[in-house]
Amino acid sequence: MASAATFSERVQAELNIVRLRVRIDNVHSGMNEEYQNIGRTIVEFHNAASMPKMAEQLLKDERIAASLVELTALERVLDKLQDEVKNEHAVYRQATKQAPEKAP
């Protein structure tokens, strides 16, 4: 019975890690989208021959400013998800240590 519980804990930890990794990938995709928004806006400025003279002007553009805010939020989410992955790894390691060794 104990080995079934240990197996169940290990499987649950592995599933949680996979779910968290999928969420991390989604956050990375969101971050890449925001980086693309920033880059696209700069290219539009350049193509229109209206490239701002100072970097501060770029940061005042509402699309860039919104993307920077969103990137900050996504980075916080990413940090939390990575912490959760570490916690799930700890659960998995603990469940693995508790599993009784079987002789071949």
C-alpha positions in Angstrom: 0.0 0.0 0.0 2.8 2.4 0.8 4.5 1.8 -2.5 1.2 2.6 -4.3 0.9 5.9 -2.4 4.6 6.7 -3.2 4.0 5.8 -6.9 0.9 8.0 -6.9 2.9 10.9 -5.3 5.6 10.5 -7.9 3.1 10.5 -10.8 1.3 13.5 -9.4 4.5 15.4 -9.0 5.5 14.6 -12.6 2.2 15.7 -13.9 2.4 18.9 -11.9 5.9 19.6 -13.4 4.6 19.0 -16.9 1.7 21.4 -16.4 4.0 24.0 -14.9 6.4 23.7 -17.8 3.5 24.2 -20.3 2.5 27.3 -18.4 6.1 28.5 -18.5 6.2 28.0 -22.3 3.0 30.0 -22.6 4.5 32.8 -20.5 7.6 32.8 -22.7 5.4 33.0 -25.8 3.6 36.0 -24.2 7.0 37.7 -23.5 8.2 37.1 -27.1 5.0 38.6 -28.4 5.6 41.7 -26.3 9.2 41.9 -27.5 7.9 41.7 -31.1 5.5 44.6 -30.4 8.4 46.7 -29.2 10.5 45.8 -32.2 7.6 46.3 -34.7 6.9 49.8 -33.3 10.6 50.8 -33.7 10.6 49.5 -37.3 7.5 51.5 -38.0 9.1 54.6 -36.7 12.2 53.9 -38.8 10.2 53.2 -42.0 8.2 56.3 -41.5 11.5 58.3 -41.2 10.2 59.5 -37.8 12.7 57.7 -35.6 12.7 59.5 -32.3 15.9 61.4 -31.5 16.1 60.1 -27.9 15.4 56.8 -26.3 13.1 58.4 -23.9 10.7 59.2 -26.7 10.6 55.5 -27.6 9.7 54.6 -24.0 6.8 57.2 -24.1 5.1 55.4 -27.0 2.0 53.8 -25.5 2.5 50.4 -27.3 6.1 50.1 -26.1 5.2 51.3 -22.6 2.3 48.8 -22.4 4.5 46.0 -23.6 7.2 46.9 -21.0 4.5 46.8 -18.3 3.2 43.4 -19.6 6.8 42.0 -19.8 7.4 42.9 -16.1 4.1 41.2 -15.2 5.0 38.1 -17.3 8.5 38.0 -15.7 6.9 37.8 -12.2 4.6 35.0 -13.3 7.6 33.2 -14.8 9.5 33.5 -11.5 6.5 32.1 -9.6 6.1 29.2 -12.0 9.8 28.3 -11.8 9.6 28.3 -8.0 6.6 25.9 -8.3 8.6 23.6 -10.6 11.4 23.6 -7.9 8.9 22.7 -5.3 7.4 19.9 -7.4 10.9 18.6 -8.0 11.5 18.5 -4.2 8.2 16.5 -3.8 9.3 14.1 -6.5 12.7 13.6 -5.0 11.1 13.0 -1.5 8.7 10.5 -3.0 11.5 8.8 -4.8 13.6 8.5 -1.6 10.6 7.0 0.2 10.1 4.3 -2.4 11.4 1.0 -1.1 14.2 -0.5 -3.2 13.4 -3.9 -4.8 16.0 -6.5 -5.1 16.5 -7.8 -8.7 
